[in-house]
Amino acid sequence: MDTPQIAARLVELCRAGQFEQAQKELFAEDVVSIEAFATPGFEKETKGLAANIEKGRQFEAMSEATHSIKVSEPLISGNIIAFVLEMDMTMKGRGRTAFNELCVYHVKDGKIISEQFFYEG
């Protein structure tokens, strides 16, 4: 897949809330994920596909309900993909929370090799 195809598939899966499927399908084995900052239970940087899938499962376990997921159309520049992700969720022990972040992905050799998230804490 080329970068525009990966972007289209990534957006499709994220809009459907299929984040783990996106990782399994589109991410490289040595993918690196970088959060805006470390939070309790989550490091700032997570290396490797298996570790990133586990991080996603931990985040999912923290949620009670997902009310909506919105993903903007992707922006593509060479091998870089970016989009805005907005989620309205009810989190265990925190209540209903709105997440809004800029997601940036780097593609190499037909796979996502890194993702980075920008948001205010």
N, C-alpha and C positions, 0 to 999 in steps of 0.2 A: 504494500500500500504506500502511496505517496502521502505527503503531509496534508493536502486538502482532503483526501479520503479518510485519513486518520482523524482529522478535525471533525468531519461530518459524523463519523461513527462515534467518536468520543462524546460529542454533543447529544447525539441520539440516545446513547446509553445513560448519560448523566441526567437527561430530562426524564428518563424512565426510572431513575433512582437505582440503576444497576451499576453501581460504582465498582463492586468487586468484579463483575463481568468485564467492565472496561479495563481494569488492571490486568486480568488474566489474558485478555485478547490483544491489548495494545501496548502493554508495558514490557520493557526489556527486563531480563532476569536481574541485572545490576542497577535498576532504576534507583534514583535518589529523590526523596521527597523532602522539601524544605518548608516548614511552617514559618509564619511571621515571627513567632517567638515560642519558646517552650511553655507548656502549660502542665498542670498537675496530671501525671500519668502519660504525658506525651513529650518526647524529645523534640528539639527544634529540627533535627535532621534524622531521617530514617533511611537506611540503605538496604537495598535488596527487595525483590518482589515479594517474597514470603513475609518479610517484616512489615511491608506496606499493606499487604492484605490483612495481616493481624491487626495493624493499627486501625484499619477501616472497621474491622469486626468489633474492636473495643469501642470505637466511637458509636457504632450502631447499638451496642449493648447499653450505652448510656442514654439512649433515646426511648421515650415511651411511644411517640407518634410523630409521623411526618405529615404535616398539613399541606405543604406545597413545596415544589421545587421549580425554580425558574432558571434557565440557562440562556444567556444571550447568544446571538449569532457569533460564530468564532471570527476572530481577526487572525490573519495568517501573514507572516513576514518570513519568507525563506522557509526555514525549518522550525519556526517558532509559532505556537498556537496560543491565543489568549481568549478568555471569555469571562463574563461576570456570572457568578453562581449565587443565587439567593435561595435560602431555605428557611421555611417557617416550621419549627419543630417544638415539641414538648420534650424537655430533657428531664430525666429522673432527678428529683431533688432541686431542680432549678426552675421548673415551670416552662411556660411557653417562651421561646427564644427565636429571634430572627437573626440569621447568619447572612452576611453579605461580603463576598470576597472576590478578588481578581485572581484567576487561576491562569498560570503560565506554564506551558509545556514545551520541552525541547525534543525534537525528533531526530533520530540518526539511524540510518540503515533500516528504515521501515518500522521502527519501534520508538516509543516514548522512553527517553533515557533520564529525564528529570522533570519534576513538577515543582512549582513554587507557588505559595499562596500568600496574598497580601490582604490584610484586613486590620481593622483597629480592634484593640483588645479591651 
